[in-house]
Amino acid sequence: MAAALAFGWAEVGFAAPNGSVALTLYRVRAFPDEFVGRIFGVFKLITHGGTASGALVAGMAVSNDKLT
């Protein structure tokens, strides 16, 4: 079981940076230079906002008395 989990995390550790580089290159090539900063800002807002809202929802779910 531990080996399977380690293998899974190794795949994530390998795939995430490669996917990030590929998406960044796509954004730089697909959009005009004057919009690249704004596009990156929107993607950061979506990803970081999703992280924060996910933590908020998880905290509310854990603290909910109906779950215990």
C-alpha positions as CSV (number, residue, x, y, z in Angstrom):
1,M,0.0,0.0,0.0
2,A,2.8,2.4,0.9
3,A,4.6,1.7,-2.3
4,A,1.5,2.4,-4.3
5,L,1.0,5.8,-2.5
6,A,4.6,6.7,-3.0
7,F,4.4,5.8,-6.7
8,G,1.2,7.9,-7.0
9,W,2.9,10.9,-5.4
10,A,5.9,10.5,-7.6
11,E,3.6,10.6,-10.7
12,V,2.0,13.8,-9.4
13,G,5.4,15.3,-8.6
14,F,6.5,14.6,-12.2
15,A,3.3,15.5,-14.1
16,A,2.4,18.8,-12.3
17,P,5.5,20.8,-13.2
18,N,5.5,19.5,-16.8
19,G,1.8,20.4,-17.2
20,S,2.4,23.8,-15.7
21,V,5.2,24.5,-18.1
22,A,3.1,23.3,-21.0
23,L,0.2,25.5,-20.0
24,T,2.4,28.5,-19.5
25,L,4.0,28.2,-22.9
26,Y,0.5,27.8,-24.5
27,R,-0.7,31.0,-22.8
28,V,2.3,32.9,-23.9
29,R,2.0,31.8,-27.5
30,A,-1.8,31.9,-27.7
31,F,-2.4,35.5,-26.5
32,P,-1.0,38.8,-27.6
33,D,2.0,40.2,-25.6
34,E,-0.1,43.1,-24.2
35,F,-2.6,40.6,-22.6
36,V,-0.2,38.0,-21.2
37,G,0.0,39.7,-17.8
38,R,-3.7,40.0,-17.5
39,I,-4.2,36.4,-18.5
40,F,-1.7,35.2,-15.9
41,G,-3.5,37.3,-13.3
42,V,-6.8,35.7,-14.1
43,F,-5.4,32.2,-13.9
44,K,-3.7,33.0,-10.6
45,L,-7.0,34.4,-9.3
46,I,-8.9,31.3,-10.3
47,T,-6.3,28.8,-8.9
48,H,-5.5,30.6,-5.7
49,G,-9.1,31.5,-5.1
50,G,-10.0,27.9,-5.5
51,T,-7.5,26.9,-3.0
52,A,-8.7,29.3,-0.4
53,S,-12.4,28.6,-1.0
54,G,-11.7,24.8,-0.8
55,A,-10.0,25.2,2.5
56,L,-12.9,27.3,3.8
57,V,-15.5,24.7,2.7
58,A,-13.4,21.9,4.2
59,G,-13.2,23.7,7.5
60,M,-16.9,24.3,7.5
61,A,-17.6,20.7,6.7
62,V,-15.3,19.5,9.5
63,S,-16.7,21.8,12.1
64,N,-20.3,20.9,11.1
65,D,-22.0,19.1,14.0
66,K,-24.0,16.9,11.6
67,L,-20.9,15.1,10.4
68,T,-19.8,13.9,13.8
